[in-house]
Amino acid sequence: SGVKSLQEVEDIMSELGQLAAQKIAAQIESTVIPRAEFRVFGQGIIASLEEKIWNAKASLQSVRDMPVEFYFVSRHSDHANVKVRDALLDIKIKTGDTVEGYEIFQPYKKFTFPVKRKDAQDILSALAVELPLDQEEYSISDFLGMVKHSHDLCAVEVKKKRYGFSLDGVICEYAKVWINGAQIETACCESDTYQKMSSVIQTLGLDGLENVSYIKAIKKIVGF
């Protein structure tokens, strides 16, 4: 249809790029089964689990006192797990649920502080929040200060003592957690084999408990 303008060429190339990206994404989705998570929170979980773990002859793996973490939670989303540990900010995004009701969180991006303004914008976008960004880069202190003065965001200090084990090939853990100083217990099973997850969850006696993500539990405890 004749000579095309530079803008028309750019539009065509952009459309081709989008189609290529969609094709790659479809290939990944068809060949990779995402890992799903089932997590519960409450009191008395650990005491109940310990006996069942012993009887089930689970494979114990590790006990870890985790460094202090800061979770950033948003009034506008429960789908972004955004936390900082040792100056590394890690974002995982909830991409769906299995038919069994287990949540799927996929790794999204990682940032090391200080972050550039564009990276700070990416972090805020994941949290579904817009804030004015007038600095070229932000240290962790800058970012915490910005969050502190926002009505839509909250920074929450989280400490964990984690006990890892596996059962029938399913990765599991239980942990003592302190959320802004409030102590609570949690247990988790995760795997890309959902049928095995269901069996393990039942063996551990967790099937009657509500599946709750860290983000939802933190927001409930701090009243956000």
N, C-alpha and C positions, 0 to 999 in steps of 0.2 A: 504493500500500500504506500510505496514511496519512501523517501528518506524520513527517518524518525528523529524527533528532537532528542537532545541529551536527557531531558526529564523522562521521556517515554522509555528510553533505553534503561535508565536507572530503575524505573517502575517495573519493567520486565525482569531485570536482574533480581530485584528485591522479591518479586513473586516467585521466581525460580528458587531463590534461596530458601524461602518459606516452605515451598513444596519439598525441597531436599531435606530440610530439618524435620518436617512432618514424617517423611519416609523413614528417616533414621530413628525417630522416636517410636514409630510403629514397630520397627524391627526389634528395638530394645524391649518394648512392652511384650512382644510375642515370645521372646526368648529368655527373659529374666523375670523370675517370680519375686516380687518385692517382699521383704521381711515384714511381718505384721507383729503387733505388740498387744498383749493383754496385761493390764496393770491395775492393781487394787491398792487402796490406802485405808488405814484404820489403826486400831489398837488391838493388841493381842494376836496379831497376824503371825509374828515370828514364833511364838510359843506353839501355836497350832501347826505351823509348817515343820518345825524341827523334828517332831515325831514322825510325820508322814515322809519326810525326806529320808530318815533313817530306815524306815520300813520298806521304802521303795528302792533302797540301795542306789541312791543318786550318786553321781560322781562330783565330789566337792572340788572346787577349783581355786578359789582365792578369797581373801579378805582384804579389803582396801579402805583406808581412811582417805577420802577424796579431798583435794584442795578445796578451799572455799569457792563457791560458784555464785554468780549473780544471774538470775533469770530476769529477762525483760518481758513483762506481760502487758497486753493491750486490752483496752475496753472493747475494741472493735473486732477482735479475732481470737479464736481458740485454736487456730490452725498452724500457727508459727511457734516452734520451739526455739527460742533465741536465748542462748546463755553464754556467759564469759567464764573461762577458766584459765588462769595463768596468762592473762592478756590475749588469749585467743578466743574470738567470738565465733560461735558455731551456730548455724541456722539449719533446722530441719523443718520441712513443710509437710503437713498432713495432706496426702493425695487421695485418700479414700478409706473405705472400710471393706473388710471381707464380708462374705455372706453370713459368717459366724458372729460378726459384730466386732472383730478385732480391728484396731486402727493401724493404718499404714502411714508411717512418717519416712520421707525420703530425704537424704542429705541434699542441701541446696547450695550453700556457700560458707566459706570460712574467711575470717578477717583477723589480721594481727594489728593491734593498736601500736601507734596512732594510725587512724584511718583517714583517708582522703575524703573530701566533701562528697564526691560521687558515691563512695562506698557507704558513707553515713546515710545517704539517701536510699541506697539499696536496702540497708538494714531497716530503716523506717518504713519503707514500702512493704517489706515482708510483714511488718507489724500493723499494716493498714493505717498508718498515721502520717500526717504531714506536719512538719515543723520547720520554721525558718532556719536555714543553715548559712551563717555569715562568716564562718572560718574556713580556711583552706584545708585544715586537718584537725582531727579531734583525738585527744588522748582519752584513756579510759575514764579519767577524772572529769574531763570535759563532757563526755557522753553521759556519765552518771548524773552530773549536774543538770544537763539538759532534760534528762528523763525526770529528775526530781521536781522540776518546775512545770512539768506537763500534766494536765488533767487526764490525758488519755493513756499515759504510760506509768508503769510502776517497776522499780528495780527491787528485787527481792533476794536477800542473802540466803543461800541454801548450803547446808553442810550434810554430808552423807557418810555413813559407814556401811559398805556394801559387802555382801556375802554371795559369791557366785557359785553356781552349781549347774549341772546339766542332767537331764532325765530323758531317756529315749531319744537322744539327739537334739532335744529342744533346749535352747539357752535360757537359763532361769537365774533369778537372784532374789534375795530379800535384803532389806536395808533399814537401818535406823536413819531417819531424816529429821533435820532441824530447819524449819522454814521460818525465817525471821525469829529464831529462838524457840518456836513452838515445835515440840517433838511429836513425830508421827511415824508409823511403820508402813512399809510398802513391800509388795512382792510383784514379780513380773515374769512372764514367759514370752519369748519371741522366737519366731522361726518363719521360714518360707514354706514350711509344710504344715498347713493349717489343720489338717485332720489330726496330726500328731499333737498339735497344740491343744486341741479339745480334750484329748485323752489325758494329757499331762495335767492340764488345769483341773480336771475332775479328780485325778489321783491325788493332787495336792489339796483338794478340798476348797478350791477357790471359785468353783463354778457358780456358787450362789451369791457371789459378791459383784458389785457394779464395776465395770471397766471404766477407769478414770485416768486420763493423761496427767502428766506432771503439771501442765499448764492449768488445767481445770482445778486440780487439787490446790495448787498454789493460790489461785485467785479466790477460791472458797475460803482458805485459811486466813488470808490477809484481808478479806472482805472487799475485793476489788472487782 
